[in-house]
Amino acid sequence: MTNIKQNMSGRRLYFTLIVIFNFYFFLSAQVKNNELIGEVQFYADVMMNAEDIAHRQRAALQFYPLLMQLLQQNQSFDDDYAGLRWISRKYSEDKNFRIFSWYVPVNNEENRYYGILQTKEGKLFELKDGFKTTDELDADVEEFDSRNWPGAMYYNIMDVTDANGEKYYLLFGINRWNPMENIKIADVLFFTKSGEPVFGKEVFYKNEPGGKVTKLNRLLVKYSADATVTLNYNPGMEMIVMDHLVPRMSRLKGESTVLVPDGSYSGYILKNGIWEYVDKLYTEILDEAPRPRPVMEGRKNTNIFGKSRKQK
């Protein structure tokens, strides 16, 4: 009887030790994970916000491998890493993947873009920027893979299904091309049967005079860096809406003519998985690029100099 009690006590002690060990292991792993997240957030902050370009570049060298290490952990896809507010983190609507994207200045004239695509299964694809190595004349008709990615910082991802029931995704982003010009991009992402990401697909159609149809793999809108330009899906209108641009003399040093919005809009509407061009959605032609708010709004009883009008 004494031996039975001793065996039971030994088993209780054994299981108690196992529980304590597992709890310690879990707690230790959680502490290390939190420390890693803290490091990633720190270097992201320096990388995106430091005034000295050299500091941003040094932080970028630390940030990238640390983020990869973080994403390689089990169940990392379920954590949105909200603390990384200085870079873009966008999920597809079906939650099949997400893309982290950001940029780092190379010098005062150029930025380099970086990205990581993570699938819900945990597979990671490094996105290597090859945008500026592509001929600008072919940039909207080329097909790219993750090793030659048209780099951008994404602000929206939209799921689309074509006429054959195959899914692709629209990626809306911005590339700060140079000090004088930005590029807004509406790219197309799809996956091969082996699960590899491909950027660019012939889904944008524009009818030209004479019955010709221009087919594009992506939309690219280059415009003045000091202008505000729209390129995004508008749920209310159920179409992609984009500013119509016109040439203007640049106010930026080193550039003679740039493109700015004139107040009119065009777009693309989805029909059987294809986006068809629509000209002049609605028009408000202005002599200059539209202001975000009318100058006199909220000052109806003042003149253009801000002084009170005399009451009649």
Secondary structure in CASP SS format (residue, H / E / C, confidence):
PFRMAT SS
TARGET T0000
AUTHOR 0000-0000-0000
METHOD secondary structure of the structure
MODEL  1
M C 1.00
T H 1.00
N H 1.00
I H 1.00
K H 1.00
Q H 1.00
N H 1.00
M H 1.00
S H 1.00
G H 1.00
R H 1.00
R H 1.00
L H 1.00
Y H 1.00
F H 1.00
T H 1.00
L H 1.00
I H 1.00
V H 1.00
I H 1.00
F H 1.00
N H 1.00
F H 1.00
Y H 1.00
F H 1.00
F H 1.00
L H 1.00
S H 1.00
A H 1.00
Q H 1.00
V H 1.00
K H 1.00
N H 1.00
N H 1.00
E H 1.00
L H 1.00
I H 1.00
G H 1.00
E H 1.00
V H 1.00
Q H 1.00
F H 1.00
Y H 1.00
A H 1.00
D H 1.00
V H 1.00
M H 1.00
M H 1.00
N H 1.00
A C 1.00
E C 1.00
D C 1.00
I H 1.00
A H 1.00
H H 1.00
R H 1.00
Q H 1.00
R H 1.00
A H 1.00
A H 1.00
L H 1.00
Q H 1.00
F H 1.00
Y H 1.00
P H 1.00
L H 1.00
L H 1.00
M H 1.00
Q H 1.00
L H 1.00
L H 1.00
Q C 1.00
Q C 1.00
N C 1.00
Q C 1.00
S H 1.00
F H 1.00
D H 1.00
D C 1.00
D C 1.00
Y C 1.00
A C 1.00
G C 1.00
L C 1.00
R C 1.00
W C 1.00
I C 1.00
S E 1.00
R E 1.00
K E 1.00
Y E 1.00
S C 1.00
E C 1.00
D C 1.00
K C 1.00
N C 1.00
F E 1.00
R E 1.00
I E 1.00
F E 1.00
S E 1.00
W E 1.00
Y E 1.00
V E 1.00
P E 1.00
V C 1.00
N C 1.00
N C 1.00
E C 1.00
E C 1.00
N E 1.00
R E 1.00
Y E 1.00
Y E 1.00
G E 1.00
I E 1.00
L E 1.00
Q E 1.00
T E 1.00
K C 1.00
E C 1.00
G C 1.00
K C 1.00
L E 1.00
F E 1.00
E E 1.00
L E 1.00
K E 1.00
D E 1.00
G C 1.00
F H 1.00
K H 1.00
T H 1.00
T C 1.00
D C 1.00
E C 1.00
L C 1.00
D C 1.00
A C 1.00
D C 1.00
V C 1.00
E C 1.00
E C 1.00
F E 1.00
D E 1.00
S C 1.00
R C 1.00
N C 1.00
W E 1.00
P C 1.00
G C 1.00
A C 1.00
M E 1.00
Y E 1.00
Y E 1.00
N E 1.00
I E 1.00
M E 1.00
D E 1.00
V E 1.00
T E 1.00
D C 1.00
A C 1.00
N C 1.00
G C 1.00
E C 1.00
K E 1.00
Y E 1.00
Y E 1.00
L E 1.00
L E 1.00
F E 1.00
G E 1.00
I E 1.00
N E 1.00
R C 1.00
W C 1.00
N C 1.00
P C 1.00
M C 1.00
E E 1.00
N E 1.00
I E 1.00
K E 1.00
I E 1.00
A E 1.00
D E 1.00
V E 1.00
L E 1.00
F E 1.00
F E 1.00
T C 1.00
K C 1.00
S C 1.00
G C 1.00
E C 1.00
P E 1.00
V E 1.00
F E 1.00
G C 1.00
K C 1.00
E C 1.00
V C 1.00
F E 1.00
Y E 1.00
K E 1.00
N E 1.00
E C 1.00
P H 1.00
G H 1.00
G H 1.00
K C 1.00
V E 1.00
T E 1.00
K E 1.00
L E 1.00
N C 1.00
R C 1.00
L E 1.00
L E 1.00
V E 1.00
K E 1.00
Y E 1.00
S E 1.00
A C 1.00
D C 1.00
A C 1.00
T C 1.00
V C 1.00
T C 1.00
L E 1.00
N E 1.00
Y E 1.00
N E 1.00
P C 1.00
G C 1.00
M C 1.00
E C 1.00
M E 1.00
I E 1.00
V E 1.00
M E 1.00
D E 1.00
H E 1.00
L E 1.00
V E 1.00
P E 1.00
R E 1.00
M E 1.00
S C 1.00
R C 1.00
L C 1.00
K C 1.00
G C 1.00
E C 1.00
S C 1.00
T E 1.00
V E 1.00
L E 1.00
V E 1.00
P E 1.00
D E 1.00
G E 1.00
S E 1.00
Y E 1.00
S E 1.00
G E 1.00
Y E 1.00
I E 1.00
L E 1.00
K E 1.00
N C 1.00
G C 1.00
I E 1.00
W E 1.00
E E 1.00
Y E 1.00
V E 1.00
D C 1.00
K C 1.00
L C 1.00
Y C 1.00
T E 1.00
E C 1.00
I C 1.00
L C 1.00
D C 1.00
E C 1.00
A C 1.00
P C 1.00
R C 1.00
P C 1.00
R C 1.00
P C 1.00
V C 1.00
M C 1.00
E C 1.00
G C 1.00
R C 1.00
K C 1.00
N C 1.00
T E 1.00
N C 1.00
I C 1.00
F C 1.00
G C 1.00
K C 1.00
S E 1.00
R C 1.00
K C 1.00
Q C 1.00
K C 1.00
END
